[in-house]
Each structure stands twice: as C-alpha cells, then as structure tokens.
Amino acid sequence: MHPRWLRWIARRVFATGDTVRRAVQKPIVDSFISTSGDRAVDIGAGRGMYTLETLVKRFNNVTAIDVNPDHLIYLSDRKRSDGLGNLWVVQASADRLPFKSDVFNTVVCTEVIEHLEDDRAGVAEIARVVTQDGRIVLSVPVPPAPRYDGAHVHEGYTYDQLHAILKSEHLSIVNKDYCLLLITRGVLHVIAFFEGWLGVPPPIVILCYLEHWLLRSAREKLKPYDIVVNVKKEE
C-alpha cells in the first residue's frame, strides 16, 4: 500500500494530538479560511496540517513559520517532494515576525499564543502583518485544561479574555466556534495513558469525529477545551 494511503488511514484511526485536532478543529478552521487569496501565513505551522492540506491549495503564496527545526525540515522536505512552488518555510517566533506590515490577506495561528511569555506581543505581531481587509483565524485552549501541559505558559483563555486581548490590538471577532468537548477531553486522557505506559497511540480517534458530527448544536455547553475565532481589523 502507498505510504500516503497508510498515513491517511493512520490519521483516521489512531488518536494523537494532531489527529484529534484534525477531527474536531480542522473543519472549523477550514470553514473560516478564505477559499482563495494571494498571500497567507501559518504561524506555528507544526507539521503543516493547515499549510499543506488547506493553504497551499487556496492561496498563491503561502509562508509557514515555526521555531522547531524538526518541523521546518519536514515542511521543507514536503515542499520539495510535493513540488510546492507557492510555499516558503521560515524559522521565526510568533512574537517576532520577520515580515513587513500589512502583507498577508490571511493569517492562521492555531494553538500558539498560549506558548508565548508575552502573548499580547504575539497578537500585536499578528495584527501588524495582516492587511486591513484581511482575516485572522486563531485558536486557543479554554481553561480548565483536561491535563497539565508544561509547554503552555498560559493555561488558556476564556472568550472574554481572548476578546479583550484582541480588542487591545484593534481586532474584532467576526464569529467563533468551539471544539474538543467532553468526549475529546476523555480521549486526551486515554492518549496520555497509552503513550505513557504503552508507547503507542490508541485507535479511538473515531470518537472525536462522532463528537464533531453529533454534538454541533451544544458545543458551548459541553465544556469545550478549544475556541476558534475568525477575526478582522477594526475599521
């Protein structure tokens, strides 16, 4: 079987942090991203779930940035192997973006600002690089966390806290959605057990897909661990 088919199957069977996000967060983020455009940036691109699967298909020029050298190597390898002439890979931190102001029509930044010591500096940089008529798609965890994550400087943000940070940089929320509900919280605990004791991910990501499909109407009431917002600059 072709390696890409194996990867496709594995992503829809085994539960990891990325496959869980792909099941419940990605449909929301994709719906907030413009269907086409000129320039987009994925801040904290990781292994490229949004860069490779969404942005390079919709935008003429895509920049993926991350601080992790392993992620940058992976993205660069995929750029070469997939012939992605519209993709640029850059090492940078979200709070010090090496770009001019007002250059990107779309900014995607998922699960990043909670890792920054100065989260407001990160939001200020995002506001600086997006065009006046552009959009920002941002996601952050919502407290309380289902389990401790030492990589998080900030546990998360309530809607009011996130709204206040964005407002301070003259950004306004156009719409929002929630994900990682009760079922997914349980899945995250199971992932921690399997990876800690068995060294393998559990084959239960289907539960996350079921949560996304069946519980859409009650998301805000089911203790969501993640909020996704579609943001624009204030006029």
Residue, then its C-alpha position, 0 to 999 in steps of 0.5 A: m500500500h502507498p505510504r500516503w494511503l497508510r498515513w491517511i488511514a493512520r490519521r483516521v484511526f489512531a488518536t494523537g494530538d494532531t489527529v484529534r485536532r484534525a477531527v474536531q478543529k480542522p473543519i472549523v478552521d477550514s470553514f473560516i479560511s478564505t477559499s482563495g487569496d494571494r498571500a497567507v501565513d501559518i504561524g506555528a505551522g507544526r507539521g503543516m496540517y493547515t499549510l499543506e492540506t488547506l493553504v497551499k491549495r487556496f492561496n498563491n503564496v503561502t509562508a509557514i513559520d515555526v521555531n522547531p527545526d524538526h518541523l521546518i525540515y519536514l515542511s521543507d522536505r514536503k515542499r520539495s517532494d510535493g513540488l510546492g512552488n507557492l510555499w516558503v518555510v521560515q524559522a521565526s517566533a510568533d512574537r517576532l515576525p520577520f515580515k513587513s506590515d500589512v502583507f498577508n490577506t490571511v493569517v492562521c495561528t492555531e494553538v500558539i499564543e498560549h506558548l508565548e511569555d508575552d502573548r499580547a506581543g504575539v497578537a500585536e505581531i499578528a495584527r501588524v502583518v495582516t492587511q486591513d481587509g484581511r482575516i485572522v483565524l486563531s485558536v486557543p485552549v479554554p481553561p480548565a485544561p483536561r491535563y497539565d501541559g508544561a509547554h503552555v505558559h498560559e493555561g488558556y483563555t476564556y472568550d472574554q479574555l481572548h476578546a479583550i486581548l484582541k480588542s487591545e490590538h484593534l481586532s474584532i471577532v467576526n464569529k467563533d466556534y468551539c471544539l474538543l468537548l467532553i468526549t475529546r477531553g476523555v480521549l486526551h486522557v486515554i492518549a496520555f495513558f497509552e503513550g505513557w505506559l504503552g508507547v503507542p497511540p490508541p485507535i479511538v480517534i473515531l470518537c472525536y469525529l462522532e463528537h464533531w458530527l453529533l454534538r454541533s448544536a451544544r458545543e458551548k455547553l459541553k465544556p469545550y477545551d478549544i475556541v476558534v475565532n475568525v477575526k478582522k481589523e477594526e475599521 
